[in-house]
Each structure stands twice: as C-alpha cells, then as structure tokens.
Amino acid sequence: MVKTHTFCSRKYHISTDRLDGMAEQEDDGRRWLYVMRPMQTRAGLETTIHEALHACDWRARENEVTDIARDIARFLWRLGWRRVND
C-alpha cells in the first residue's frame, strides 16, 4: 500500500482508512491525503483523482476540481482502468 506520494514537490502521507476524501496540512506542516472509497469502483477512482488535484493545487475551487476529477475518472474508466487488489 502506498504510504506517501509527492505532488508538485510537496510530500503527502496517504491514508485509506479515515475519511471519504480530503487533503489537508497539519499545523506542523505535515500533509495528508485521505481516500477511503472502495478503490475498485469508479467513485473511488474519482475521489482519488479529486484529492490528488487538491494536493497539486490546494487553491483550486472545489467545483472545478470536482468537474475535472469526474471527467478524468470517466475517461480512464472508459479506457478500462481498474484497481486490481494485490
């Protein structure tokens, strides 16, 4: 399982067991990306993309991130992208 990932030169710790989806920075500067949706579903793919977009640009407007994530997830899903459990 992925524990950390760097987005735009910023390291994020990854959690898949807390919230449905959220990117945040703690007071100590540590950044977290939470993704809990079922990862093998299209909704899980969309949530993951959505939060990754926030990690890349936390100033982006929520409705723009939502629209972009939905379009990318739908495109990747149509191409056959699926999570395969290890």
Residue pairs with C-beta under 8 A, 6 or more apart in sequence:
1 14
1 16
2 14
3 13
3 14
4 11
4 12
4 13
4 14
5 11
5 12
5 14
5 33
5 55
6 12
7 52
7 55
7 56
8 55
8 56
8 57
10 31
10 55
11 31
12 23
12 31
12 32
12 33
12 55
13 30
13 31
13 32
13 33
14 32
14 33
14 35
15 32
15 33
15 34
15 35
16 34
16 35
16 36
16 39
17 36
18 34
18 36
19 34
19 36
20 34
20 36
20 37
20 47
21 34
21 35
21 36
21 37
21 47
21 48
21 50
21 51
22 32
22 33
22 34
22 51
23 31
23 32
23 33
23 34
23 51
23 54
23 55
23 58
24 31
24 32
24 34
25 31
25 32
25 58
26 32
31 55
33 51
33 52
33 55
34 51
35 44
35 47
35 48
35 51
37 43
37 44
37 47
37 48
38 44
39 45
39 48
39 83
40 82
40 83
40 85
42 73
42 74
42 77
44 83
45 73
45 76
45 77
45 81
45 83
46 69
46 70
46 73
46 74
47 69
49 68
49 69
49 72
49 73
50 65
50 66
50 69
53 60
53 65
53 68
53 69
54 60
54 65
